[in-house]
């Protein structure tokens, strides 16, 4: 089964907790702080593996969570950071943040990697909080939570040449005639419902990858038929091989078919209008094909190379393959992208983390915001000094003032994340 779009959950590992500990060596009854830091959580990293061709594996595994870092230990020993979780993806995979709709990574080259969810830093042990005023602090942080998100993976096939055209014009038959690929072939529309790849070799030893893509119909750029499922893969092909039923076997006009498909390509992405193209005048063994071909040549007036072939009798295939190989030799290895994607490795926005909001649910006051929620998770409430530090940080952020403006009074219940506590004015 060919799978080219999936949605999965990824989570970077949480950082390890820092530790509260003190030196207890012989003859050191009042030793200083010796609690180590927690280790960093592992990242979730996507890596390109050329051995993969579909996103099939992601149908059966929907969650990818990296390990958390080790906790800090006594004697100032820091916890070990966790290894990254490496997830293999096929070349041509685009990773999109499902909530924001933002493209995170575009993975095309063998071995290329991208950090999709970064791990949290380790919590600081009490050796980090020692000051001249407080040389023996009972304060340590929990590890920072790792980034978690739902992401959509879209596969855009990497092929040298892509067969485009209306349904039932003979694209699958052509691919099976020139390669070892065996796509499904039938006498009805949309026989091909997913892309098929075949390696084509010419007589002089050159080879290239050809993709048989599902047929297009009018309105495909808006998703009609198999529109978007097909057009996604056209973007990565260096050369378009436009297959036209020159016999007009279904009563359609070959030239009008050619114009309509080109319009759909342009409406989907204007850059496709400039993609190099070769026209394959297929089904030349059928009646009226020669007459239609002459009218087609007159209408196009030499705008595009035309190669008459018959996939059924193999007539003209040799000349076509040499022409395709020659054209590919002239083209760059990859089609030019509209803009280069800047790789985004860390997905924590300082501005977004600073913001918070206070709302009221009946008698309950709820404080929401990335930074305040992370502060709750990283505070170790076992120690009074940690609680005082937590309260001081909220006050410095302006949370206390915001609660008072909403009407919070002494003893009212405040919720931040999963934590509830009483408001102390």
C-alpha positions as CSV (number, residue, x, y, z in Angstrom):
1,X,0.0,0.0,0.0
2,X,1.3,3.5,-0.9
3,X,0.9,6.0,1.9
4,X,1.8,9.7,1.2
5,X,0.2,11.6,4.1
6,X,0.0,10.8,7.8
7,X,-0.4,12.6,11.1
8,X,1.8,11.6,14.1
9,X,2.6,12.8,17.6
10,X,6.2,13.6,18.6
11,X,7.6,14.6,22.0
12,X,11.1,15.5,23.1
13,X,12.3,13.9,26.3
14,X,11.9,15.8,29.5
15,X,15.0,17.0,31.3
16,X,16.1,15.1,34.4
17,X,15.4,16.6,37.8
18,X,18.0,18.5,39.7
19,X,18.8,17.2,43.2
20,X,19.1,18.7,46.7
21,X,22.1,17.2,48.4
22,X,24.9,18.2,50.7
23,X,28.5,17.1,51.3
24,X,28.7,14.5,54.0
25,X,32.4,13.6,54.0
26,X,34.2,12.7,57.2
27,X,35.2,15.8,59.2
28,X,32.9,17.9,57.1
29,X,29.7,18.0,59.3
30,X,28.5,21.2,57.6
31,X,29.4,20.5,54.0
32,X,28.1,22.8,51.2
33,X,25.5,21.9,48.6
34,X,26.3,19.0,46.3
35,X,23.2,18.3,44.3
36,X,23.9,17.7,40.6
37,X,21.9,18.9,37.6
38,X,19.6,16.7,35.6
39,X,20.5,15.6,32.1
40,X,19.0,17.0,29.0
41,X,16.1,15.1,27.4
42,X,16.5,13.5,24.0
43,X,15.4,15.2,20.7
44,X,13.1,13.6,18.2
45,X,15.1,13.7,15.0
46,X,13.8,12.8,11.5
47,X,16.4,11.4,9.1
48,X,16.2,10.6,5.4
49,X,16.6,7.0,4.4
50,X,16.7,6.3,0.7
51,X,15.5,2.7,1.3
52,X,12.1,4.0,2.2
53,X,9.5,4.9,-0.5
54,X,6.3,5.5,1.4
55,X,5.1,6.6,4.9
56,X,3.5,3.1,5.4
57,X,5.3,2.5,8.7
58,X,3.6,5.5,10.3
59,X,0.2,4.0,9.9
60,X,1.0,1.5,12.6
61,X,3.0,3.8,14.9
62,X,1.5,7.2,15.7
63,X,3.6,8.3,18.6
64,X,7.3,9.0,18.9
65,X,8.7,10.0,22.3
66,X,12.3,10.5,23.2
67,X,13.7,9.4,26.6
68,X,14.1,11.8,29.5
69,X,17.5,12.8,30.9
70,X,18.8,11.2,34.0
71,X,18.2,12.9,37.4
72,X,21.0,14.7,39.1
73,X,22.8,12.8,41.9
74,X,24.6,13.6,45.1
75,X,28.3,14.5,45.2
76,X,27.7,17.1,42.5
77,X,27.2,14.4,39.9
78,X,25.2,15.6,36.9
79,X,22.7,13.2,35.2
80,X,23.4,11.9,31.8
81,X,21.7,13.4,28.8
82,X,19.4,11.1,26.8
83,X,20.1,9.9,23.3
84,X,18.1,11.4,20.4
85,X,15.3,9.3,19.0
86,X,16.0,9.0,15.3
87,X,13.0,8.4,13.1
88,X,13.7,7.3,9.5
89,X,11.6,8.9,6.7
90,X,11.7,8.6,2.9
91,X,13.3,11.3,0.7
92,X,10.8,14.0,-0.2
93,X,9.1,14.1,3.2
94,X,7.7,17.5,4.2
95,X,7.0,18.0,8.0
96,X,4.2,20.4,8.9
97,X,3.1,21.6,12.4
98,X,-0.5,20.4,12.5
99,X,-1.7,23.2,14.7
100,X,0.0,26.1,13.1
101,X,0.1,24.9,9.5
102,X,3.8,25.9,9.5
103,X,6.3,23.9,7.4
104,X,9.0,22.7,9.8
105,X,11.3,20.7,7.5
106,X,11.7,19.6,3.9
107,X,13.8,16.4,3.8
108,X,15.2,15.5,0.4
109,X,18.8,14.2,0.7
110,X,20.1,10.9,2.0
111,X,21.1,11.3,5.6
112,X,19.6,14.8,6.0
113,X,18.2,15.4,9.5
114,X,15.9,17.8,11.2
115,X,15.1,18.2,14.9
116,X,11.3,18.0,15.0
117,X,10.8,18.1,18.8
118,X,13.7,19.3,21.1
119,X,14.3,17.8,24.5
120,X,14.0,19.8,27.7
121,X,17.1,21.0,29.6
122,X,17.9,19.3,32.8
123,X,16.8,20.9,36.1
124,X,19.5,22.6,38.1
125,X,20.6,21.1,41.4
126,X,21.1,23.1,44.6
127,X,24.8,23.7,43.8
128,X,23.5,26.2,41.2
129,X,21.5,28.2,43.8
130,X,24.2,28.7,46.4
131,X,24.9,32.4,47.2
132,X,26.8,34.3,49.9
133,X,23.5,35.0,51.6
134,X,22.2,31.4,51.3
135,X,25.2,29.1,51.1
136,X,23.1,25.9,51.7
137,X,20.0,26.3,49.6
138,X,17.2,23.7,49.7
139,X,16.2,24.5,46.1
140,X,16.4,22.4,43.0
141,X,14.5,22.4,39.7
142,X,12.6,19.7,38.0
143,X,13.6,19.0,34.4
144,X,12.1,21.2,31.6
145,X,9.4,19.4,29.6
146,X,10.3,18.4,26.1
147,X,8.5,20.0,23.1
148,X,5.4,18.0,22.1
149,X,3.3,18.5,19.0
150,X,1.2,16.8,16.3
151,X,2.9,16.9,12.9
152,X,1.7,16.1,9.5
153,X,4.0,14.3,7.1
154,X,3.5,14.7,3.4
155,X,5.5,12.7,0.9
156,X,6.3,14.3,-2.4
157,X,8.0,11.8,-4.7
158,X,11.4,12.5,-6.0
159,X,11.4,11.4,-9.7
160,X,13.3,12.6,-12.7
161,X,10.3,12.5,-15.0
162,X,6.6,12.5,-14.2
163,X,3.8,11.3,-16.4
164,X,0.8,13.7,-16.4
165,X,-2.4,13.7,-18.3
166,X,-6.1,12.8,-18.2
167,X,-7.2,9.4,-16.9
168,X,-7.0,6.5,-19.3
169,X,-4.6,8.2,-21.8
170,X,-2.1,5.3,-21.3
171,X,0.3,6.6,-18.7
172,X,0.5,3.2,-16.8
173,X,0.8,1.3,-20.0
174,X,3.7,3.5,-21.1
175,X,5.5,3.0,-17.8
176,X,5.1,-0.7,-18.0
177,X,6.4,-0.7,-21.5
178,X,9.6,1.2,-20.8
179,X,10.5,-0.1,-17.3
180,X,10.1,-3.2,-15.0
181,X,7.3,-1.5,-13.1
182,X,4.0,-3.2,-13.2
183,X,1.3,-0.7,-12.3
184,X,-2.4,-1.7,-12.3
185,X,-3.9,-1.2,-15.8
186,X,-7.6,-1.3,-16.5
187,X,-10.1,0.0,-19.0
188,X,-11.7,2.5,-16.7
189,X,-10.9,5.9,-15.2
190,X,-8.6,6.2,-12.1
191,X,-7.1,2.8,-12.5
192,X,-4.0,4.4,-10.9
193,X,-4.9,5.7,-7.5
194,X,-1.4,6.1,-6.2
195,X,2.0,6.9,-7.8
196,X,4.1,4.2,-9.3
197,X,7.8,4.5,-9.9
198,X,9.9,2.7,-12.5
199,X,13.6,2.9,-13.5
200,X,14.0,3.4,-17.2
201,X,17.3,2.6,-19.0
202,X,18.2,3.7,-22.5
203,X,20.2,1.7,-25.0
204,X,23.3,3.8,-24.3
205,X,23.3,3.0,-20.6
206,X,21.7,6.1,-19.2
207,X,18.9,5.7,-16.7
208,X,16.3,7.8,-14.9
209,X,13.3,7.4,-12.6
210,X,9.9,7.8,-14.1
211,X,6.7,8.3,-12.0
212,X,3.2,7.3,-13.2
213,X,0.9,9.6,-11.4
214,X,-2.9,9.5,-10.9
215,X,-4.9,11.1,-13.7
216,X,-6.0,14.7,-13.6
217,X,-9.4,16.1,-14.3
218,X,-10.9,19.6,-14.5
219,X,-10.8,21.3,-11.1
220,X,-7.9,19.2,-9.8
221,X,-6.2,22.2,-8.4
222,X,-9.1,22.6,-5.9
223,X,-8.9,18.9,-4.9
224,X,-11.5,17.5,-7.3
225,X,-10.9,13.9,-8.1
226,X,-7.4,12.9,-6.9
227,X,-6.3,16.5,-7.4
228,X,-4.1,17.4,-4.4
229,X,-3.0,13.8,-3.9
230,X,-1.6,13.9,-7.5
231,X,-0.3,17.5,-7.7
232,X,1.8,17.2,-4.6
233,X,4.1,14.8,-6.4
234,X,4.4,16.8,-9.6
235,X,6.3,19.5,-7.7
236,X,9.4,17.4,-7.4
237,X,9.7,16.1,-10.9
238,X,12.4,17.7,-13.1
239,X,10.6,17.0,-16.4
240,X,6.9,16.6,-17.2
241,X,5.9,14.0,-19.8
242,X,2.5,15.0,-20.9
243,X,0.7,12.0,-22.2
244,X,-2.2,12.8,-24.6
245,X,-4.7,10.4,-26.1
246,X,-4.1,11.5,-29.7
247,X,-6.8,9.1,-31.0
248,X,-9.5,11.0,-29.0
249,X,-10.9,7.6,-28.1
250,X,-13.3,9.0,-25.5
251,X,-14.6,11.7,-27.8
252,X,-12.3,14.4,-26.3
253,X,-10.2,16.8,-28.3
254,X,-6.4,16.1,-27.7
255,X,-5.5,19.8,-27.9
256,X,-8.2,20.8,-25.4
257,X,-7.0,18.1,-23.0
258,X,-3.5,19.4,-23.2
259,X,-4.6,23.0,-22.5
260,X,-6.8,21.9,-19.6
261,X,-4.2,19.9,-17.8
262,X,-1.6,22.7,-18.2
263,X,-4.1,25.1,-16.7
264,X,-4.7,22.8,-13.7
265,X,-0.9,22.6,-13.1
266,X,-0.6,26.4,-13.3
267,X,-3.5,27.1,-11.0
268,X,-2.1,24.7,-8.4
269,X,1.4,26.3,-8.5
270,X,2.4,28.9,-11.1
271,X,6.0,27.6,-11.2
272,X,4.8,24.4,-12.9
273,X,3.9,26.4,-16.0
274,X,7.7,26.9,-16.6
275,X,8.6,23.3,-15.8
276,X,10.2,21.6,-18.9
277,X,7.7,19.5,-20.7
278,X,7.6,16.8,-23.5
279,X,4.3,15.8,-25.1
280,X,3.7,12.1,-25.8
281,X,1.2,11.6,-28.6
282,X,0.0,8.2,-27.5
283,X,-2.3,5.6,-29.1
284,X,-1.0,6.3,-32.6
285,X,-2.0,2.8,-33.7
286,X,-5.7,3.8,-33.5
287,X,-7.8,5.3,-36.3
288,X,-7.9,9.1,-36.6
289,X,-4.7,9.5,-34.5
290,X,-2.7,10.8,-37.5
291,X,-5.4,13.4,-38.3
292,X,-5.6,14.6,-34.7
293,X,-1.8,14.7,-34.4
294,X,-1.5,17.1,-37.4
295,X,-4.2,19.4,-35.9
296,X,-2.3,19.3,-32.6
297,X,1.0,20.2,-34.2
298,X,-0.7,23.1,-36.0
299,X,-2.3,24.4,-32.8
300,X,0.8,24.2,-30.6
301,X,3.0,25.7,-33.4
302,X,6.2,24.2,-32.1
303,X,5.8,25.4,-28.5
304,X,6.6,21.9,-27.1
305,X,8.4,18.8,-28.4
306,X,5.9,16.1,-29.6
307,X,6.7,12.4,-29.8
308,X,4.2,10.1,-31.5
309,X,4.2,6.7,-29.9
310,X,2.1,3.6,-29.3
311,X,2.6,2.0,-25.9
312,X,0.7,-1.1,-27.2
313,X,3.0,-1.7,-30.2
314,X,6.1,0.0,-28.7
315,X,6.4,2.2,-31.8
316,X,8.3,5.4,-31.1
317,X,9.4,4.5,-27.6
318,X,13.1,4.3,-28.4
319,X,13.2,7.8,-29.7
320,X,11.1,9.1,-26.8
321,X,13.4,7.6,-24.2
322,X,16.5,9.1,-25.8
323,X,14.8,12.5,-26.0
324,X,13.9,12.3,-22.3
325,X,17.4,11.3,-21.3
326,X,18.9,14.1,-23.3
327,X,16.6,16.7,-21.8
328,X,17.3,15.4,-18.2
329,X,21.0,15.7,-18.9
330,X,20.5,19.4,-19.5
331,X,18.4,20.1,-16.4
332,X,19.6,20.7,-12.8
333,X,19.5,17.7,-10.4
334,X,16.6,19.2,-8.5
335,X,13.7,21.5,-9.6
336,X,14.2,25.1,-8.3
337,X,12.1,25.7,-5.2
338,X,10.2,29.0,-4.8
339,X,12.2,29.8,-1.7
340,X,14.7,28.0,0.5
341,X,13.3,26.7,3.7
342,X,15.2,27.9,6.7
343,X,15.7,24.9,9.0
344,X,14.1,25.4,12.4
345,X,15.6,23.3,15.1
346,X,14.3,24.9,18.3
347,X,10.6,25.6,18.6
348,X,10.4,27.8,21.7
349,X,9.3,31.4,21.2
350,X,10.5,33.6,24.1
351,X,7.8,36.2,23.3
352,X,5.1,33.5,23.4
353,X,6.5,32.1,26.7
354,X,6.4,35.5,28.4
355,X,2.7,36.0,27.7
356,X,0.0,34.8,30.0
357,X,-3.7,35.4,30.6
358,X,-6.0,35.1,33.5
359,X,-9.6,33.9,33.2
360,X,-12.3,33.1,35.7
361,X,-14.3,29.8,35.9
362,X,-17.0,30.4,38.5
363,X,-15.0,30.6,41.8
364,X,-11.8,29.4,40.2
365,X,-9.1,31.6,38.7
366,X,-7.1,30.0,35.8
367,X,-3.7,31.3,34.7
368,X,-2.7,30.1,31.2
369,X,0.6,30.7,29.5
370,X,3.6,28.6,28.3
371,X,6.1,30.1,30.8
372,X,3.9,29.9,33.9
373,X,2.8,26.4,33.1
374,X,6.5,25.4,32.6
375,X,7.4,27.1,35.9
376,X,4.9,24.8,37.7
377,X,6.3,21.7,36.1
378,X,9.9,22.7,36.9
379,X,9.2,23.6,40.5
380,X,9.9,21.0,43.2
381,X,7.2,21.7,45.8
382,X,8.8,19.4,48.4
383,X,11.0,22.2,49.6
384,X,9.8,25.5,51.2
385,X,12.5,27.5,49.5
386,X,11.4,26.2,46.1
387,X,7.8,27.3,46.9
388,X,9.0,30.7,47.9
389,X,11.1,31.0,44.7
390,X,8.0,30.0,42.7
391,X,5.8,32.6,44.4
392,X,8.5,35.3,43.9
393,X,8.8,34.5,40.2
394,X,5.0,34.7,39.7
395,X,5.0,38.1,41.4
396,X,7.9,39.4,39.2
397,X,6.0,38.2,36.1
398,X,3.0,40.3,37.1
399,X,0.7,37.3,37.7
400,X,-0.3,38.5,41.2
401,X,-1.4,41.9,39.9
402,X,-3.3,40.3,37.1
403,X,-5.2,38.1,39.5
404,X,-6.1,41.0,41.7
405,X,-7.5,42.9,38.7
406,X,-9.7,39.9,38.0
407,X,-11.0,40.0,41.5
408,X,-8.9,37.4,43.3
409,X,-8.9,37.6,47.1
410,X,-7.1,35.9,50.0
411,X,-7.9,32.2,50.0
412,X,-9.3,32.0,46.4
413,X,-8.3,28.9,44.4
414,X,-5.8,29.5,41.6
415,X,-5.1,26.9,38.9
416,X,-2.0,26.8,36.7
417,X,-1.7,23.8,34.5
418,X,-2.6,20.8,36.7
419,X,-1.6,22.6,39.9
420,X,-4.1,24.3,42.2
421,X,-3.2,26.5,45.2
422,X,-4.7,29.2,47.4
423,X,-4.0,32.8,46.6
424,X,-2.0,34.6,49.3
425,X,-2.4,38.4,49.1
